[in-house]
Amino acid sequence: MIAQFVKSREALLLAAIALLLALIASRFPSFVSPGNLVAVFNDTSTLILLALGQMVVILTRCIDLSVAANLALTGMVVAMLNTVAPGVPIVAILLIALTLGAVMGAINGLLVWKLEIPPIVVTLGTMTIYRGIIFLISGGEWINAHEMSDAFKQFPRAVVLGLPMLSWCAIFAVAAFVVLVNRTALGRAFFAVGGNPRAAVYTGIDVGRTQFFAFTLSGTLAGLTGYLWVSRFAVAYVDIAGGFELTVVAACVIGGISIAGGVGSVAGAVLGALFLGVINNALPVVNISPFWQLAISGAAIIVAVALNAQSSRTKGRVILKTAEQTA
């Protein structure tokens, strides 16, 4: 078991993160202080939430490019609701965000399932539609901190057992997805559909319905993240989280979730997000523009995809060799 873990992508990522932290600590020891590491994890929590949702979508051989637009629209809706009805309880705000996000994710899933439109086309289209709706309902105006109630802004910042609620939301989501992916029929269906859709059909799995549930889960987490993002930064506007969907995909691919579907893990998605989170937080410390994160993310995606392809070819050769030997 230990030998298998040492050879895994998760172990490689964990080692890369540890090496990165060690290199930064050699010049800036305060970066690896417990307080700063908690802050780094908290900053990465939104990426972790979105990466978990994207992971199950990619497992089914799909992709969701609308997550950031879903986040932005949900965030704008709950922010506008808070300005006109500041007395609405936070529990109700959370339920609205989760429901709205789930509906937008379900729309993606239905279009892929019932109309059999390629996922990349569907989510590119809905991404644009959701951004357009934000402009229509807001008139292009921003909602700033002074327009939001204190309770609305306080929730993600509230500290419980030494961690902000934003971090706890990510931790709870990780725990829930570990159970979902590893212990439920739906989780097994995600892998089956991505690994071999035709074989999945023969075992009684509805491929379209499974993909629908994956998109709905992704949308639900995007909706939750929309409220957490807007309330934490205390601002809502049309282009919020613009381009963040690419960072989410990068986190998944770096974490070993195969674009071809059927391969991946919750730990990989989390570690991929943390890898990018550490880089994003470290760049300003070492006086490098945060915009370099885009180049680093792109390079990491290429390396990760190359490693995935190499791994697949290696496995194929082993299978063929074994077959020859048995013959």
ZADO-1210 file (C-alpha; in nm, 4 decimals, padded with zeros to 6 digits):
<atoms>
<atom x="00.0000" y="00.0000" z="00.0000" code="MET" pos="1"/>
<atom x="00.2781" y="00.2437" z="00.0952" code="ILE" pos="2"/>
<atom x="00.4832" y="00.1541" z="-00.2132" code="ALA" pos="3"/>
<atom x="00.1791" y="00.2132" z="-00.4332" code="GLN" pos="4"/>
<atom x="00.1183" y="00.5560" z="-00.2763" code="PHE" pos="5"/>
<atom x="00.4838" y="00.6572" z="-00.3216" code="VAL" pos="6"/>
<atom x="00.4504" y="00.5938" z="-00.6969" code="LYS" pos="7"/>
<atom x="00.1197" y="00.7775" z="-00.7268" code="SER" pos="8"/>
<atom x="00.0520" y="01.1235" z="-00.8734" code="ARG" pos="9"/>
<atom x="-00.0708" y="01.2367" z="-00.5320" code="GLU" pos="10"/>
<atom x="00.2658" y="01.1551" z="-00.3716" code="ALA" pos="11"/>
<atom x="00.4481" y="01.3361" z="-00.6521" code="LEU" pos="12"/>
<atom x="00.2314" y="01.6443" z="-00.6031" code="LEU" pos="13"/>
<atom x="00.2738" y="01.6330" z="-00.2270" code="LEU" pos="14"/>
<atom x="00.6510" y="01.6181" z="-00.2726" code="ALA" pos="15"/>
<atom x="00.6381" y="01.9064" z="-00.5223" code="ALA" pos="16"/>
<atom x="00.4378" y="02.1211" z="-00.2789" code="ILE" pos="17"/>
<atom x="00.6779" y="02.0366" z="00.0069" code="ALA" pos="18"/>
<atom x="00.9787" y="02.1207" z="-00.2111" code="LEU" pos="19"/>
<atom x="00.8183" y="02.4471" z="-00.3198" code="LEU" pos="20"/>
<atom x="00.7495" y="02.5429" z="00.0419" code="LEU" pos="21"/>
<atom x="01.1059" y="02.4518" z="00.1406" code="ALA" pos="22"/>
<atom x="01.2529" y="02.6690" z="-00.1358" code="LEU" pos="23"/>
<atom x="01.0368" y="02.9649" z="-00.0362" code="ILE" pos="24"/>
<atom x="01.1106" y="02.9126" z="00.3338" code="ALA" pos="25"/>
<atom x="01.4850" y="02.9220" z="00.2658" code="SER" pos="26"/>
<atom x="01.4486" y="03.2914" z="00.1809" code="ARG" pos="27"/>
<atom x="01.1247" y="03.3844" z="00.3567" code="PHE" pos="28"/>
<atom x="01.0807" y="03.1640" z="00.6681" code="PRO" pos="29"/>
<atom x="00.7615" y="03.3419" z="00.7708" code="SER" pos="30"/>
<atom x="00.5826" y="03.2024" z="00.4651" code="PHE" pos="31"/>
<atom x="00.5656" y="02.8557" z="00.6231" code="VAL" pos="32"/>
<atom x="00.4480" y="02.9785" z="00.9617" code="SER" pos="33"/>
<atom x="00.1265" y="02.8064" z="01.0759" code="PRO" pos="34"/>
<atom x="-00.0722" y="03.1289" z="01.0521" code="GLY" pos="35"/>
<atom x="00.0361" y="03.1972" z="00.6948" code="ASN" pos="36"/>
<atom x="-00.0236" y="02.8365" z="00.5848" code="LEU" pos="37"/>
<atom x="-00.3772" y="02.8634" z="00.7221" code="VAL" pos="38"/>
<atom x="-00.4188" y="03.1836" z="00.5197" code="ALA" pos="39"/>
<atom x="-00.2884" y="03.0099" z="00.2058" code="VAL" pos="40"/>
<atom x="-00.5331" y="02.7229" z="00.2544" code="PHE" pos="41"/>
<atom x="-00.8157" y="02.9709" z="00.3101" code="ASN" pos="42"/>
<atom x="-00.7240" y="03.1588" z="-00.0081" code="ASP" pos="43"/>
<atom x="-00.7266" y="02.8288" z="-00.1978" code="THR" pos="44"/>
<atom x="-01.0574" y="02.7064" z="-00.0541" code="SER" pos="45"/>
<atom x="-01.2684" y="02.8504" z="-00.3361" code="THR" pos="46"/>
<atom x="-01.0457" y="02.6779" z="-00.5928" code="LEU" pos="47"/>
<atom x="-01.0746" y="02.3503" z="-00.4005" code="ILE" pos="48"/>
<atom x="-01.4557" y="02.3717" z="-00.4021" code="LEU" pos="49"/>
<atom x="-01.4712" y="02.4338" z="-00.7753" code="LEU" pos="50"/>
<atom x="-01.2052" y="02.1708" z="-00.8509" code="ALA" pos="51"/>
<atom x="-01.4102" y="01.9045" z="-00.6709" code="LEU" pos="52"/>
<atom x="-01.7112" y="01.9785" z="-00.8892" code="GLY" pos="53"/>
<atom x="-01.5007" y="01.9941" z="-01.2042" code="GLN" pos="54"/>
<atom x="-01.3385" y="01.6636" z="-01.1093" code="MET" pos="55"/>
<atom x="-01.6621" y="01.4623" z="-01.1265" code="VAL" pos="56"/>
<atom x="-01.7516" y="01.6280" z="-01.4579" code="VAL" pos="57"/>
<atom x="-01.4132" y="01.5423" z="-01.6098" code="ILE" pos="58"/>
<atom x="-01.4372" y="01.1871" z="-01.4765" code="LEU" pos="59"/>
<atom x="-01.7418" y="01.1400" z="-01.7031" code="THR" pos="60"/>
<atom x="-01.5494" y="01.2622" z="-02.0115" code="ARG" pos="61"/>
<atom x="-01.7067" y="01.6073" z="-01.9999" code="CYS" pos="62"/>
<atom x="-01.5865" y="01.9545" z="-01.9041" code="ILE" pos="63"/>
<atom x="-01.7625" y="02.2496" z="-01.7408" code="ASP" pos="64"/>
<atom x="-01.6355" y="02.5873" z="-01.8588" code="LEU" pos="65"/>
<atom x="-01.9288" y="02.7732" z="-01.7038" code="SER" pos="66"/>
<atom x="-01.8289" y="02.7333" z="-01.3371" code="VAL" pos="67"/>
<atom x="-01.6837" y="03.0833" z="-01.3026" code="ALA" pos="68"/>
<atom x="-01.9854" y="03.2402" z="-01.4744" code="ALA" pos="69"/>
<atom x="-02.2146" y="03.0348" z="-01.2494" code="ASN" pos="70"/>
<atom x="-02.0174" y="03.1635" z="-00.9495" code="LEU" pos="71"/>
<atom x="-02.0443" y="03.5229" z="-01.0703" code="ALA" pos="72"/>
<atom x="-02.4183" y="03.5101" z="-01.1434" code="LEU" pos="73"/>
<atom x="-02.5016" y="03.3423" z="-00.8129" code="THR" pos="74"/>
<atom x="-02.2820" y="03.5888" z="-00.6281" code="GLY" pos="75"/>
<atom x="-02.4506" y="03.8847" z="-00.7955" code="MET" pos="76"/>
<atom x="-02.8008" y="03.7492" z="-00.7255" code="VAL" pos="77"/>
<atom x="-02.7397" y="03.6922" z="-00.3524" code="VAL" pos="78"/>
<atom x="-02.5590" y="04.0270" z="-00.3236" code="ALA" pos="79"/>
<atom x="-02.8530" y="04.2089" z="-00.4852" code="MET" pos="80"/>
<atom x="-03.0930" y="04.0188" z="-00.2592" code="LEU" pos="81"/>
<atom x="-02.8923" y="04.1262" z="00.0424" code="ASN" pos="82"/>
<atom x="-02.9049" y="04.4925" z="-00.0580" code="THR" pos="83"/>
<atom x="-03.2863" y="04.4928" z="-00.0856" code="VAL" pos="84"/>
<atom x="-03.3526" y="04.2501" z="00.2022" code="ALA" pos="85"/>
<atom x="-03.0578" y="04.2626" z="00.4442" code="PRO" pos="86"/>
<atom x="-03.2565" y="04.0735" z="00.7066" code="GLY" pos="87"/>
<atom x="-03.2679" y="03.7475" z="00.5090" code="VAL" pos="88"/>
<atom x="-03.0914" y="03.4818" z="00.7243" code="PRO" pos="89"/>
<atom x="-02.7555" y="03.3506" z="00.6065" code="ILE" pos="90"/>
<atom x="-02.8962" y="02.9965" z="00.6019" code="VAL" pos="91"/>
<atom x="-03.1538" y="03.1121" z="00.3461" code="ALA" pos="92"/>
<atom x="-02.8821" y="03.2881" z="00.1450" code="ILE" pos="93"/>
<atom x="-02.6804" y="02.9656" z="00.1388" code="LEU" pos="94"/>
<atom x="-02.9815" y="02.7625" z="00.0265" code="LEU" pos="95"/>
<atom x="-03.0565" y="03.0121" z="-00.2501" code="ILE" pos="96"/>
<atom x="-02.6949" y="03.0044" z="-00.3679" code="ALA" pos="97"/>
<atom x="-02.6842" y="02.6236" z="-00.3660" code="LEU" pos="98"/>
<atom x="-03.0182" y="02.5960" z="-00.5461" code="THR" pos="99"/>
<atom x="-02.9397" y="02.8566" z="-00.8111" code="LEU" pos="100"/>
<atom x="-02.6022" y="02.6995" z="-00.8782" code="GLY" pos="101"/>
<atom x="-02.7585" y="02.3535" z="-00.9019" code="ALA" pos="102"/>
<atom x="-03.0193" y="02.4790" z="-01.1513" code="VAL" pos="103"/>
<atom x="-02.7512" y="02.6275" z="-01.3766" code="MET" pos="104"/>
<atom x="-02.5489" y="02.3081" z="-01.3541" code="GLY" pos="105"/>
<atom x="-02.8599" y="02.1009" z="-01.4288" code="ALA" pos="106"/>
<atom x="-02.9244" y="02.3097" z="-01.7419" code="ILE" pos="107"/>
<atom x="-02.5777" y="02.2144" z="-01.8669" code="ASN" pos="108"/>
<atom x="-02.6430" y="01.8520" z="-01.7809" code="GLY" pos="109"/>
<atom x="-02.9799" y="01.8416" z="-01.9561" code="LEU" pos="110"/>
<atom x="-02.8401" y="01.9928" z="-02.2759" code="LEU" pos="111"/>
<atom x="-02.5597" y="01.7367" z="-02.2798" code="VAL" pos="112"/>
<atom x="-02.7906" y="01.4481" z="-02.1846" code="TRP" pos="113"/>
<atom x="-03.1087" y="01.5113" z="-02.3824" code="LYS" pos="114"/>
<atom x="-02.9797" y="01.7046" z="-02.6837" code="LEU" pos="115"/>
<atom x="-02.6406" y="01.5307" z="-02.6970" code="GLU" pos="116"/>
<atom x="-02.4570" y="01.8581" z="-02.7554" code="ILE" pos="117"/>
<atom x="-02.0806" y="01.8355" z="-02.6876" code="PRO" pos="118"/>
<atom x="-02.0107" y="01.9531" z="-02.3293" code="PRO" pos="119"/>
<atom x="-01.7508" y="02.2096" z="-02.4324" code="ILE" pos="120"/>
<atom x="-02.0018" y="02.3741" z="-02.6681" code="VAL" pos="121"/>
<atom x="-02.2798" y="02.3702" z="-02.4075" code="VAL" pos="122"/>
<atom x="-02.0707" y="02.5200" z="-02.1305" code="THR" pos="123"/>
<atom x="-01.9098" y="02.7810" z="-02.3553" code="LEU" pos="124"/>
<atom x="-02.2598" y="02.8892" z="-02.4514" code="GLY" pos="125"/>
<atom x="-02.4006" y="02.8947" z="-02.0987" code="THR" pos="126"/>
<atom x="-02.0868" y="03.0710" z="-01.9753" code="MET" pos="127"/>
<atom x="-02.1639" y="03.3587" z="-02.2118" code="THR" pos="128"/>
<atom x="-02.5354" y="03.3529" z="-02.1273" code="ILE" pos="129"/>
<atom x="-02.4743" y="03.3653" z="-01.7530" code="TYR" pos="130"/>
<atom x="-02.2325" y="03.6574" z="-01.7897" code="ARG" pos="131"/>
<atom x="-02.4899" y="03.8362" z="-02.0029" code="GLY" pos="132"/>
<atom x="-02.7608" y="03.7812" z="-01.7420" code="ILE" pos="133"/>
<atom x="-02.5365" y="03.9374" z="-01.4776" code="ILE" pos="134"/>
<atom x="-02.5084" y="04.2516" z="-01.6888" code="PHE" pos="135"/>
<atom x="-02.8835" y="04.2603" z="-01.7519" code="LEU" pos="136"/>
<atom x="-02.9865" y="04.2305" z="-01.3867" code="ILE" pos="137"/>
<atom x="-02.7166" y="04.4621" z="-01.2530" code="SER" pos="138"/>
<atom x="-02.7030" y="04.7137" z="-01.5343" code="GLY" pos="139"/>
<atom x="-02.3263" y="04.6798" z="-01.5227" code="GLY" pos="140"/>
<atom x="-02.3179" y="04.8343" z="-01.1747" code="GLU" pos="141"/>
<atom x="-02.0989" y="04.7103" z="-00.8893" code="TRP" pos="142"/>
<atom x="-02.2248" y="04.6163" z="-00.5444" code="ILE" pos="143"/>
<atom x="-01.9697" y="04.7238" z="-00.2860" code="ASN" pos="144"/>
<atom x="-01.8995" y="04.6497" z="00.0790" code="ALA" pos="145"/>
<atom x="-02.1015" y="04.9394" z="00.2216" code="HIS" pos="146"/>
<atom x="-02.4144" y="04.8063" z="00.0478" code="GLU" pos="147"/>
<atom x="-02.3854" y="04.4601" z="00.2045" code="MET" pos="148"/>
<atom x="-02.4995" y="04.3730" z="00.5564" code="SER" pos="149"/>
<atom x="-02.2431" y="04.2825" z="00.8212" code="ASP" pos="150"/>
<atom x="-02.3899" y="03.9334" z="00.8632" code="ALA" pos="151"/>
<atom x="-02.3649" y="03.8718" z="00.4882" code="PHE" pos="152"/>
<atom x="-01.9944" y="03.9621" z="00.4890" code="LYS" pos="153"/>
<atom x="-01.9113" y="03.7945" z="00.8185" code="GLN" pos="154"/>
<atom x="-02.0006" y="03.4308" z="00.7452" code="PHE" pos="155"/>
<atom x="-01.6899" y="03.3235" z="00.5447" code="PRO" pos="156"/>
<atom x="-01.4652" y="03.5168" z="00.7855" code="ARG" pos="157"/>
<atom x="-01.6092" y="03.3742" z="01.1092" code="ALA" pos="158"/>
<atom x="-01.3377" y="03.1708" z="01.2832" code="VAL" pos="159"/>
<atom x="-01.4284" y="02.8297" z="01.4284" code="VAL" pos="160"/>
<atom x="-01.1585" y="02.6178" z="01.5964" code="LEU" pos="161"/>
<atom x="-00.8876" y="02.8348" z="01.4464" code="GLY" pos="162"/>
<atom x="-01.0127" y="02.8210" z="01.0871" code="LEU" pos="163"/>
<atom x="-01.2410" y="03.0591" z="00.8941" code="PRO" pos="164"/>
<atom x="-01.5767" y="02.9190" z="00.7812" code="MET" pos="165"/>
<atom x="-01.4579" y="02.9416" z="00.4209" code="LEU" pos="166"/>
<atom x="-01.1901" y="02.6847" z="00.5012" code="SER" pos="167"/>
<atom x="-01.4398" y="02.4657" z="00.6866" code="TRP" pos="168"/>
<atom x="-01.6705" y="02.4701" z="00.3835" code="CYS" pos="169"/>
<atom x="-01.3845" y="02.3339" z="00.1708" code="ALA" pos="170"/>
<atom x="-01.2979" y="02.0697" z="00.4318" code="ILE" pos="171"/>
<atom x="-01.6586" y="01.9517" z="00.4616" code="PHE" pos="172"/>
<atom x="-01.6898" y="01.9381" z="00.0814" code="ALA" pos="173"/>
<atom x="-01.3705" y="01.7298" z="00.0541" code="VAL" pos="174"/>
<atom x="-01.4987" y="01.4849" z="00.3157" code="ALA" pos="175"/>
<atom x="-01.8364" y="01.4590" z="00.1415" code="ALA" pos="176"/>
<atom x="-01.6749" y="01.3958" z="-00.1974" code="PHE" pos="177"/>
<atom x="-01.4449" y="01.1285" z="-00.0558" code="VAL" pos="178"/>
<atom x="-01.7556" y="00.9401" z="00.0568" code="VAL" pos="179"/>
<atom x="-01.9444" y="01.0140" z="-00.2662" code="LEU" pos="180"/>
<atom x="-01.6677" y="00.9038" z="-00.5011" code="VAL" pos="181"/>
<atom x="-01.5451" y="00.6031" z="-00.3074" code="ASN" pos="182"/>
<atom x="-01.8522" y="00.4692" z="-00.1269" code="ARG" pos="183"/>
<atom x="-02.1590" y="00.5303" z="-00.3421" code="THR" pos="184"/>
<atom x="-02.3045" y="00.3845" z="-00.6604" code="ALA" pos="185"/>
<atom x="-02.3078" y="00.7291" z="-00.8201" code="LEU" pos="186"/>
<atom x="-01.9371" y="00.7728" z="-00.7512" code="GLY" pos="187"/>
<atom x="-01.8598" y="00.4378" z="-00.9123" code="ARG" pos="188"/>
<atom x="-02.0797" y="00.5362" z="-01.2064" code="ALA" pos="189"/>
<atom x="-01.8673" y="00.8487" z="-01.2660" code="PHE" pos="190"/>
<atom x="-01.5585" y="00.6302" z="-01.3138" code="PHE" pos="191"/>
<atom x="-01.7445" y="00.3679" z="-01.5178" code="ALA" pos="192"/>
<atom x="-01.8908" y="00.6233" z="-01.7600" code="VAL" pos="193"/>
<atom x="-01.5551" y="00.7923" z="-01.8103" code="GLY" pos="194"/>
<atom x="-01.3575" y="00.4706" z="-01.8305" code="GLY" pos="195"/>
<atom x="-01.5752" y="00.2908" z="-02.0846" code="ASN" pos="196"/>
<atom x="-01.9182" y="00.4359" z="-02.1689" code="PRO" pos="197"/>
<atom x="-02.0262" y="00.1361" z="-02.3769" code="ARG" pos="198"/>
<atom x="-01.9416" y="-00.1116" z="-02.1038" code="ALA" pos="199"/>
<atom x="-02.1189" y="00.1136" z="-01.8522" code="ALA" pos="200"/>
<atom x="-02.4391" y="00.0887" z="-02.0597" code="VAL" pos="201"/>
<atom x="-02.4194" y="-00.2901" z="-02.0549" code="TYR" pos="202"/>
<atom x="-02.4011" y="-00.2838" z="-01.6741" code="THR" pos="203"/>
<atom x="-02.7207" y="-00.0792" z="-01.6545" code="GLY" pos="204"/>
<atom x="-02.5675" y="00.2658" z="-01.6035" code="ILE" pos="205"/>
<atom x="-02.7381" y="00.5544" z="-01.7822" code="ASP" pos="206"/>
<atom x="-02.4460" y="00.7560" z="-01.9206" code="VAL" pos="207"/>
<atom x="-02.6463" y="01.0731" z="-01.9864" code="GLY" pos="208"/>
<atom x="-02.8102" y="01.0716" z="-01.6446" code="ARG" pos="209"/>
<atom x="-02.4724" y="01.0207" z="-01.4744" code="THR" pos="210"/>
<atom x="-02.3266" y="01.3162" z="-01.6644" code="GLN" pos="211"/>
<atom x="-02.6328" y="01.5200" z="-01.5677" code="PHE" pos="212"/>
<atom x="-02.5676" y="01.4525" z="-01.1990" code="PHE" pos="213"/>
<atom x="-02.2007" y="01.5436" z="-01.2440" code="ALA" pos="214"/>
<atom x="-02.2902" y="01.8819" z="-01.3972" code="PHE" pos="215"/>
<atom x="-02.5499" y="01.9425" z="-01.1244" code="THR" pos="216"/>
<atom x="-02.2927" y="01.8752" z="-00.8519" code="LEU" pos="217"/>
<atom x="-02.0447" y="02.1057" z="-01.0226" code="SER" pos="218"/>
<atom x="-02.3082" y="02.3788" z="-01.0475" code="GLY" pos="219"/>
<atom x="-02.4087" y="02.3356" z="-00.6841" code="THR" pos="220"/>
<atom x="-02.0524" y="02.3894" z="-00.5644" code="LEU" pos="221"/>
<atom x="-02.0133" y="02.6845" z="-00.8027" code="ALA" pos="222"/>
<atom x="-02.3262" y="02.8411" z="-00.6521" code="GLY" pos="223"/>
<atom x="-02.1963" y="02.7954" z="-00.2976" code="LEU" pos="224"/>
<atom x="-01.8619" y="02.9415" z="-00.4018" code="THR" pos="225"/>
<atom x="-02.0426" y="03.2384" z="-00.5565" code="GLY" pos="226"/>
<atom x="-02.1799" y="03.3487" z="-00.2211" code="TYR" pos="227"/>
<atom x="-01.8542" y="03.2735" z="-00.0365" code="LEU" pos="228"/>
<atom x="-01.6491" y="03.4671" z="-00.2944" code="TRP" pos="229"/>
<atom x="-01.8710" y="03.7750" z="-00.3014" code="VAL" pos="230"/>
<atom x="-01.9167" y="03.7919" z="00.0747" code="SER" pos="231"/>
<atom x="-01.5478" y="03.7388" z="00.1465" code="ARG" pos="232"/>
<atom x="-01.4240" y="04.0071" z="-00.0928" code="PHE" pos="233"/>
<atom x="-01.7324" y="04.2237" z="-00.0312" code="ALA" pos="234"/>
<atom x="-01.7837" y="04.3126" z="-00.3960" code="VAL" pos="235"/>
<atom x="-01.9943" y="04.1843" z="-00.6864" code="ALA" pos="236"/>
<atom x="-01.9607" y="04.2827" z="-01.0524" code="TYR" pos="237"/>
<atom x="-02.0031" y="04.1417" z="-01.4025" code="VAL" pos="238"/>
<atom x="-01.6505" y="04.0112" z="-01.4579" code="ASP" pos="239"/>
<atom x="-01.5957" y="03.8603" z="-01.1152" code="ILE" pos="240"/>
<atom x="-01.3777" y="03.5457" z="-01.1346" code="ALA" pos="241"/>
<atom x="-01.3217" y="03.6085" z="-01.5053" code="GLY" pos="242"/>
<atom x="-01.1049" y="03.3318" z="-01.6517" code="GLY" pos="243"/>
<atom x="-01.1075" y="03.1362" z="-01.3267" code="PHE" pos="244"/>
<atom x="-01.2594" y="02.8348" z="-01.5017" code="GLU" pos="245"/>
<atom x="-00.9207" y="02.7730" z="-01.6653" code="LEU" pos="246"/>
<atom x="-00.7502" y="02.7709" z="-01.3262" code="THR" pos="247"/>
<atom x="-01.0067" y="02.5165" z="-01.2069" code="VAL" pos="248"/>
<atom x="-00.9373" y="02.2891" z="-01.5030" code="VAL" pos="249"/>
<atom x="-00.5637" y="02.3347" z="-01.4428" code="ALA" pos="250"/>
<atom x="-00.6004" y="02.2246" z="-01.0796" code="ALA" pos="251"/>
<atom x="-00.7796" y="01.9069" z="-01.1894" code="CYS" pos="252"/>
<atom x="-00.5354" y="01.8171" z="-01.4651" code="VAL" pos="253"/>
<atom x="-00.2333" y="01.8863" z="-01.2448" code="ILE" pos="254"/>
<atom x="-00.3969" y="01.6670" z="-00.9811" code="GLY" pos="255"/>
<atom x="-00.4037" y="01.3719" z="-01.2189" code="GLY" pos="256"/>
<atom x="-00.7671" y="01.3813" z="-01.3298" code="ILE" pos="257"/>
<atom x="-00.7489" y="01.2569" z="-01.6888" code="SER" pos="258"/>
<atom x="-00.9227" y="01.4663" z="-01.9535" code="ILE" pos="259"/>
<atom x="-01.0017" y="01.1339" z="-02.1233" code="ALA" pos="260"/>
<atom x="-01.2208" y="01.0480" z="-01.8239" code="GLY" pos="261"/>
<atom x="-01.2375" y="00.7649" z="-01.5745" code="GLY" pos="262"/>
<atom x="-00.9135" y="00.8432" z="-01.3873" code="VAL" pos="263"/>
<atom x="-00.8704" y="01.0705" z="-01.0881" code="GLY" pos="264"/>
<atom x="-00.9154" y="01.1151" z="-00.7154" code="SER" pos="265"/>
<atom x="-01.0396" y="01.3675" z="-00.4630" code="VAL" pos="266"/>
<atom x="-00.6904" y="01.3895" z="-00.3138" code="ALA" pos="267"/>
<atom x="-00.5481" y="01.4699" z="-00.6566" code="GLY" pos="268"/>
<atom x="-00.7968" y="01.7518" z="-00.7155" code="ALA" pos="269"/>
<atom x="-00.7248" y="01.9002" z="-00.3721" code="VAL" pos="270"/>
<atom x="-00.3467" y="01.8760" z="-00.4121" code="LEU" pos="271"/>
<atom x="-00.3653" y="02.0259" z="-00.7615" code="GLY" pos="272"/>
<atom x="-00.5578" y="02.3218" z="-00.6197" code="ALA" pos="273"/>
<atom x="-00.3123" y="02.3581" z="-00.3299" code="LEU" pos="274"/>
<atom x="-00.0178" y="02.3481" z="-00.5712" code="PHE" pos="275"/>
<atom x="-00.1609" y="02.6428" z="-00.7645" code="LEU" pos="276"/>
<atom x="-00.2625" y="02.8121" z="-00.4390" code="GLY" pos="277"/>
<atom x="00.0906" y="02.7982" z="-00.3012" code="VAL" pos="278"/>
<atom x="00.2317" y="02.9328" z="-00.6279" code="ILE" pos="279"/>
<atom x="-00.0217" y="03.2166" z="-00.6408" code="ASN" pos="280"/>
<atom x="00.0525" y="03.3190" z="-00.2809" code="ASN" pos="281"/>
<atom x="00.4286" y="03.2792" z="-00.3175" code="ALA" pos="282"/>
<atom x="00.4780" y="03.4854" z="-00.6328" code="LEU" pos="283"/>
<atom x="00.4213" y="03.8260" z="-00.4669" code="PRO" pos="284"/>
<atom x="00.6478" y="03.7213" z="-00.1769" code="VAL" pos="285"/>
<atom x="00.9384" y="03.6569" z="-00.4132" code="VAL" pos="286"/>
<atom x="00.8629" y="03.9784" z="-00.6063" code="ASN" pos="287"/>
<atom x="00.7235" y="03.8071" z="-00.9175" code="ILE" pos="288"/>
<atom x="00.4062" y="03.9354" z="-01.0808" code="SER" pos="289"/>
<atom x="00.1006" y="03.7206" z="-01.0000" code="PRO" pos="290"/>
<atom x="00.0238" y="03.7281" z="-01.3733" code="PHE" pos="291"/>
<atom x="00.3026" y="03.4725" z="-01.4100" code="TRP" pos="292"/>
<atom x="00.0616" y="03.2287" z="-01.2465" code="GLN" pos="293"/>
<atom x="-00.1148" y="03.1946" z="-01.5838" code="LEU" pos="294"/>
<atom x="00.2095" y="03.0937" z="-01.7558" code="ALA" pos="295"/>
<atom x="00.3002" y="02.8575" z="-01.4742" code="ILE" pos="296"/>
<atom x="-00.0465" y="02.7030" z="-01.4774" code="SER" pos="297"/>
<atom x="-00.0268" y="02.6532" z="-01.8532" code="GLY" pos="298"/>
<atom x="00.3148" y="02.4897" z="-01.8290" code="ALA" pos="299"/>
<atom x="00.1947" y="02.2683" z="-01.5447" code="ALA" pos="300"/>
<atom x="-00.1057" y="02.1566" z="-01.7533" code="ILE" pos="301"/>
<atom x="00.1203" y="02.0571" z="-02.0435" code="ILE" pos="302"/>
<atom x="00.3520" y="01.8629" z="-01.8123" code="VAL" pos="303"/>
<atom x="00.0583" y="01.6951" z="-01.6386" code="ALA" pos="304"/>
<atom x="-00.1080" y="01.5913" z="-01.9642" code="VAL" pos="305"/>
<atom x="00.2261" y="01.4598" z="-02.0927" code="ALA" pos="306"/>
<atom x="00.2682" y="01.2547" z="-01.7749" code="LEU" pos="307"/>
<atom x="-00.0871" y="01.1199" z="-01.8082" code="ASN" pos="308"/>
<atom x="-00.0224" y="01.0210" z="-02.1708" code="ALA" pos="309"/>
<atom x="00.3072" y="00.8565" z="-02.0822" code="GLN" pos="310"/>
<atom x="00.1419" y="00.6666" z="-01.7992" code="SER" pos="311"/>
<atom x="-00.1309" y="00.5400" z="-02.0337" code="SER" pos="312"/>
<atom x="00.1253" y="00.4228" z="-02.2906" code="ARG" pos="313"/>
<atom x="00.3275" y="00.2472" z="-02.0227" code="THR" pos="314"/>
<atom x="00.0211" y="00.0637" z="-01.8971" code="LYS" pos="315"/>
<atom x="-00.0661" y="-00.0388" z="-02.2514" code="GLY" pos="316"/>
<atom x="00.2773" y="-00.1900" z="-02.3106" code="ARG" pos="317"/>
<atom x="00.2578" y="-00.3873" z="-01.9872" code="VAL" pos="318"/>
<atom x="-00.0800" y="-00.5331" z="-02.0851" code="ILE" pos="319"/>
<atom x="00.0459" y="-00.6347" z="-02.4281" code="LEU" pos="320"/>
<atom x="00.3585" y="-00.7867" z="-02.2817" code="LYS" pos="321"/>
<atom x="00.1574" y="-00.9870" z="-02.0339" code="THR" pos="322"/>
<atom x="-00.0711" y="-01.1112" z="-02.3100" code="ALA" pos="323"/>
<atom x="00.2257" y="-01.2270" z="-02.5169" code="GLU" pos="324"/>
<atom x="00.3752" y="-01.4073" z="-02.2217" code="GLN" pos="325"/>
<atom x="00.0504" y="-01.5863" z="-02.1424" code="THR" pos="326"/>
<atom x="00.0149" y="-01.6901" z="-02.5054" code="ALA" pos="327"/>
</atoms>
